[in-house]
Amino acid sequence: MPRFRFSLWWLMIAITAVCVLLFLSQTVGDFFGFVVVSVLWCILPTPLVILAIFGRDDPQAFAIGALVPWTLIIVKSPFAMSFVGLSIWLPILCTVCGIVAGVTRRWIRANLRSE
C-alpha cells in the first residue's frame, strides 16, 4: 500500500474547498442544500449498489455495510433529522458501517479457516 504523505498544499486545497462550500451554503441557501442532499441521496448510493452486486470479497462486504444506513433512514423517516444533519452524519455512518462489515467478514473467514 502507498504511504500517506502529509502535504500543506493539499491541506490548503481541502480547507479552501470547505470554505467555498460553506460560503455557497450561506449565499445560495436552499438551492445549495437541495443539491447536496440530492447528491448524497441519489448519486452516492449508486456505486455502492453496483459494488454490492458485482463486487467480491472485502469491497462487496464494505458496500453492503455502507448501504445499511441509507436503507434504515429511508425506511424510518427521511425528515426526522435536518438536511444538514443528514449531510454530515450519513457519510460518516456509511463509512463506519462499511468498515465494520469488512472487519466482520475478515474475522469470520479467519475463524472458519482455523477449524
HELIX and SHEET records of a PDB file:
HELIX    1   1 LEU A    8  THR A   27  1                                  20    
HELIX    2   2 ASP A   30  SER A   38  1                                   9    
HELIX    3   3 VAL A   39  ILE A   43  3                                   5    
HELIX    4   4 PRO A   45  PHE A   54  1                                  10    
HELIX    5   5 ASP A   57  LYS A   76  1                                  20    
HELIX    6   6 PHE A   83  SER A  114  1                                  32    
END                                                                             
